[in-house]
Amino acid sequence: MKRYFGIYGGRYVPETLIPALEELEAAFREVLKERSFREEFDSLLRDYVGRPTPLYHARRLSTHLGGAKIYLKREDLTHTGAHKINNALGQALLAKRMGKKRLIAETGAGQHGVATATGAALVGLECEIYMGSEDMERQALNVFRMRLLGAEVTEVPIGSRTLKDAINESLRDWTTNVRTTHYVLGTVFGPHPYPTMVREFQSVIGKETRRQILRAEGRLPDYLVACVGGGSNAMGLFHSFLKDDVEMVGVEAGGKGIESGLHAARFAGGSVGVFQGCKSYLLQDDDGNILGTHSVSAGLDYASVGPEHAFLREAGRVRYTYATDDEALEAFETLSRTEGIIPALESAHALAEVMKLAPGLPGDRIIVVNLSGRGDKDVEHVARIKGVRIG
Amino acid sequence: MNRIENLFRELRQRGRKAFIPYIMAGDPSLRRTRELVLLLEGCGADIIELGVPFTDPLADGPVIQRAAERALRRGVTLRKVLQTVAGLRKKTSVPIVLMTYFNPVFRYGLEAFADDAFGAGVDGLIVPDLPPDEARDLIRVARRKGIATIFLLAPTSTEERIRLVSRATTGFVYYVSLTGITGAELPPDSEIVRMIKRIRAVTEKPIAVGFGVKRPEEAKAVAEAADGVVVGSSIVRMINEDAEGLQRYLRSLRRAI
């Protein structure tokens, strides 16, 4: 299994964790070959997660934008409400097979934390979730959901108090409890084998999409669009189409605009560095310290991006752009009103790009956008932004 | 030959062990760091480990995390730490090892960093998030300048890792005494001794033990098996909380080791 994607990736972690990563890689390689694992995982994806998720032709949105035909890959309809569950379940099953007693995870928006807590409850493992204090405030509902599921939620009050600090704290916990604990990293990031393993567990999104669009349209789509925080929903969608003639767009969080410095657009505003286990693009200052980030969506509010995305960008295979907070909020409302679907603020970034892209395309062009999560968790936050008091 | 290798050779001949205190550069100020290095040397330090502040120190416990935050707030950077070492070289030739996370070095540029570190009089590097598997480029540029690249082993290390790390390391092997972060609780002596024996079975390079050593009794027990003892978090804490007791504490560690 290769450790690098071009020059990106690697395994930049303390020595204490190297044997655990080697053990994890070996176990992962083993289950890839094992039919019983595949069967167990697939049956859970079907009966528990609710897969395959629909590929829905958004007619009113398409008409509203007046251009390309838009399909939504409905990851928001999965159990727990986001694509995160695909990976969390895969890793929970793997950890159980490895004989681990405890799962830990970082979470930003709370979706990965909820998914991991769910996986832990399902397979019967202890669970602790690390979350930055700022995110706990933004996503109070998800904090309570995780606790209901039996997980311990630990606040991370240091650094920027967001996702990156939760990852640091998870890595510290893992370093301390590595013999009994599996770290369920939530995205295609971190030390090898995580970027490859998480992509594998998320690749079900693209495999289904391919089948579904062929059935619906008799051909592959012209465009795939997905938001990119760490980049797992995007990799999950893109991976099955990399060899095809399909254009792909990854959408980062533009926050209040690149010039403002308040964003999480690593490709537009960052440079190559080594952070939290791998070499990739990241937002850093001239001295190599990591910069604070900003996004209206906690799930995209992160200083670095999956190494395979850095590679796909360099190879010219995927185009990366960004949507600002305001654009995402507009898309959030547009989808709610035209289709009756409230998207997660993360997914609203992908929709914002579709709103720019679709009107300029002829009506026979097909765009598939990954609706990676549902927006219930964001309703309170959006109300606050709009100055509306609820409850 | 590198100052660190010379030192261990000399200590071995005299049947003595190295006392390796750690401080965070720039905590609370770089001027204080210069004074502290001289103080540490005066209290019998054989090698000084100088931490470079980083925003995301994932191998460090709360004491060193906070020290890094304080130093960063004062604008301390890798470049300024190198200048501080250069300034110190007019006053002392005590071996100085930088403990830095990899990204600041990567951002500096490996070649430029090796040149400047050599020019400043840095003797060695410890980069906790850079295992030898990923360190080929850093090893190459450091070796050209005679700067030691010190790699770490941990209680979880397999025989294969022990061989790989022992081969790659120069200066000494840094054995992380515990599965955890800096400043955590030290495991029983017997575990540490057992691991040191496993490392000695594959290498003659000196072994220093760090992470978790706080009390002089602990330092003494560790020094019986190892060639050197690193003490970090408890010194960093005293610098900030009990500056008056610091000298006495350092001397008691020195006596114990």
Chai-1 contact restraints between the chains, C-beta under 6 A:
chainA,res_idxA,chainB,res_idxB,connection_type,confidence,min_distance_angstrom,max_distance_angstrom,comment,restraint_id
A,G10,B,E134,contact,1.0,0.0,6.0,A-B,restraint_1
A,Y12,B,D129,contact,1.0,0.0,6.0,A-B,restraint_2
A,Y12,B,E134,contact,1.0,0.0,6.0,A-B,restraint_3
A,V13,B,D129,contact,1.0,0.0,6.0,A-B,restraint_4
A,P14,B,A59,contact,1.0,0.0,6.0,A-B,restraint_5
A,P14,B,P128,contact,1.0,0.0,6.0,A-B,restraint_6
A,E15,B,P131,contact,1.0,0.0,6.0,A-B,restraint_7
A,E15,B,L152,contact,1.0,0.0,6.0,A-B,restraint_8
A,E15,B,A154,contact,1.0,0.0,6.0,A-B,restraint_9
A,T16,B,A154,contact,1.0,0.0,6.0,A-B,restraint_10
A,T16,B,T156,contact,1.0,0.0,6.0,A-B,restraint_11
A,T16,B,T179,contact,1.0,0.0,6.0,A-B,restraint_12
A,I18,B,P131,contact,1.0,0.0,6.0,A-B,restraint_13
A,P19,B,T156,contact,1.0,0.0,6.0,A-B,restraint_14
A,P19,B,T158,contact,1.0,0.0,6.0,A-B,restraint_15
A,N168,B,D56,contact,1.0,0.0,6.0,A-B,restraint_16
A,N168,B,L58,contact,1.0,0.0,6.0,A-B,restraint_17
A,L171,B,L58,contact,1.0,0.0,6.0,A-B,restraint_18
A,R172,B,I181,contact,1.0,0.0,6.0,A-B,restraint_19
A,T175,B,G180,contact,1.0,0.0,6.0,A-B,restraint_20
A,T176,B,G180,contact,1.0,0.0,6.0,A-B,restraint_21
A,V178,B,T179,contact,1.0,0.0,6.0,A-B,restraint_22
A,G273,B,N103,contact,1.0,0.0,6.0,A-B,restraint_23
A,V274,B,F102,contact,1.0,0.0,6.0,A-B,restraint_24
A,V274,B,N103,contact,1.0,0.0,6.0,A-B,restraint_25
A,V274,B,F106,contact,1.0,0.0,6.0,A-B,restraint_26
A,F275,B,N103,contact,1.0,0.0,6.0,A-B,restraint_27
A,D287,B,T77,contact,1.0,0.0,6.0,A-B,restraint_28
A,D287,B,P104,contact,1.0,0.0,6.0,A-B,restraint_29
A,G288,B,N103,contact,1.0,0.0,6.0,A-B,restraint_30
A,G288,B,P104,contact,1.0,0.0,6.0,A-B,restraint_31
A,G288,B,R107,contact,1.0,0.0,6.0,A-B,restraint_32
A,N289,B,T55,contact,1.0,0.0,6.0,A-B,restraint_33
A,I290,B,T55,contact,1.0,0.0,6.0,A-B,restraint_34
A,I290,B,D56,contact,1.0,0.0,6.0,A-B,restraint_35
